[in-house]
Amino acid sequence: MNYRFLADRDLAVTRRLGLVHAGGGSDGKDVPVPATVVIDRAGVVRWSKLADNVQSRPDPKDVLGAVRAL
């Protein structure tokens, strides 16, 4: 695929999107809220799905549909 996938190790983007679970990690570290976010080239969030836990993810068909709609 000709898409970029983000690895946000320092939570910079996560914080900008308001997706931080403050103190939710081991030893009280901040961790990301489980989420899948599709962002267009202009930086606009076009689709997102938040999860209640790390094992709950959106159907890949839904994510692909959101990407194809860009």
Secondary structure, DSSP 4 states (H G I P E B T S, - for coil): --------TT-HHHHHTT-EETT-SGGG--EEPSEEEEE-TTS-EEEEEE-SSTT----HHHHHHHHHT-
